Each structure stands twice: as C-alpha cells, then as structure tokens.
Amino acid sequence: MAKKTKKKSSERGLGRGLSALMSDVSAINEPVKTPKPKAKPVVKKPAAKEDKAPVSPRGVTSIAIHQLERNPDQPRKYFDKEKLAELTQSIKDKGVLQPILVRPLSSRSSKSEAHYQIVAGERRWQAALKAKLDSMPVLIRELSDQDVLEIGVVENVQRADLNPIEEALAYKALSDQFKRTQDDIALAVGKSRPHVTNMLRLLTLPKRAQSYLAKGKITAGHARAIIAAPDPTELADAIAEKGLSVREAEDWVRRIKAANGQTKKVPSQKDADTRKVETELSDMLGLKTDLRHKGPGGELRIKYKTSSQLEALIKQLKS
C-alpha cells in the first residue's frame, strides 16, 4: 500500500500554485503590517520548540529578517531597480502588506536558531531589507525542492515577472531535474506546448544574444531570426547596437544567405509569423508542415514518411 501511495504522489500534476499553498493568506482581507519589536514573551512550551516562530491563528508568522535566506535556484534573477525602490518606500510607509512563503531549513546546530528559505516573495524581502525592517510576516510550509521550483516558476510566469531567458531556464530545470514533459509544464503555467518549446529554443542562442534578450535589448521575435543567421552573434550585436526591427533582422539573414548562395531553402523566404504557425502545427501534428501564402489564399503541406503516420494523421484530423 505504501509503494502505491508513493507512486501516486510522484505522478501528481505540476504546480499546485500559490492559491492552494497559501489559502489561509488569500482569506486575509486586511493588511498585515510588520509588528514592532516586543518584549520577550513568556514561553510555556518545552525548550525544544523555542526556535520556532509563534504562528498566529491565521497561519501568518513574524520572522526576524536575518533568519530568512534567498533561494539560490530562484527562477527570477533580475529585479527592476526602480520598481524595487518604489516597493521599499511603500514598505517604509505602510509595512509589508502580504506575507511571503518560506520553508524551514535544517538548523546548523542544535543550539542555533531556525532559518527559513524564501519560496515566493523575494522582492518583498529585498525591499524589507532596504527598508531596514527587523522582521516581516511569513507563511511557513514544509516543501520539497521540486515544490519550491514549481511554485517559483508558476508564480513568476503567471505574473509575467520573468524575462524570456529566465523563463526558458526555469522550464529546462523542471524538465532536467524532475523529468517533467513539455505538456506538464505548459499545463502548469497556463501556456501552450508550442510556447514552451519555443522558449526552450532560446537557450540555443549564443550567450551574448541570451544576455541581450534577458536585458530587453532584443526580443523573442529577434531571437528566431538570430537562430537562423549564419553568424548569430554578429546579428545579435547589430540588433542591439542599431535597434533593428524583427523584419530588418530577417532581411539581414536573407541578404547574408543570398550572398553565400544559401537561398534555396524556402523557410528563409518566410516571415516570422508564418514560421511560427508552421512550428505550432508541426508540434501539434507531430509532422513537418510547409505553409505557403499565395495572394489572399495559399496552401498547407503536411509531410509524412510512412503509411502509419498518414493513418494517424487522418484519424487526428477526423477527430
């Protein structure tokens, strides 16, 4: 019976989301201000539990700032300085209005005080540090490494807090570390599978191009042209320095390929939108597709190699 339960647990859906883990926090309507330092309370419980923070009836606990640690595997690496400064000022004026989610870390020794790792809400913690608060409200949950990564990805992606490279790296971590499929990931973050696939392709860009993308100097649309370029780094530099549009970047690739006698391939003559549709169709059907616009209409070719692939395609189209 124990083995069966363990298997069922490992096959659970990706990302339960913050709504499930922070249900008691979502029920709090009034602001939760950071409490002022108080005199040491009289402890009636056994000494062994003295290092644990007192939990309020609503599940919110006050933890000293120095007991909180950031998660080194947090998907979000970049924080907007101006927005962080605005949040810091808000916390100075009104305190921390929403608790952050943390998990307990193993004590360094039996005598040391408890420490907690931030699962969600690092920006609030950073702002609280800058505001020089002594403590802040938290919600403590026992979470696995997988839980922590999933929550970080779901929270940040759904709130659009990650840049494209951070998002791609987060998807890769879920895939590599926890063997999650692209379908699993797409379902958890509310995106399509082609979107997840396209984001992961960004990691094939040269490191310099990835840096430009992370800093907002180029877009995901530019990235598709860069991947197809004979010299991706050269094109990435040109886009960042000259402010080339996506169309101009695609024209750049066509000119270079024409000069090198590489104009035979049809995809180089198609715009980014057409290639995107082809990619989505190929991912959905599992077969290579060729979309060609001719005036107001056009044609769609689906390529198969075996009769079984054709039969599967016909069944899929009928359904």
Summary of the structure (lengths in Angstrom):
residues: 319
radius of gyration: 25.3
end to end distance: 38.9
largest distance: 82.7
contacts: 879
relative contact order: 0.08
helix: 53%
strand: 12%
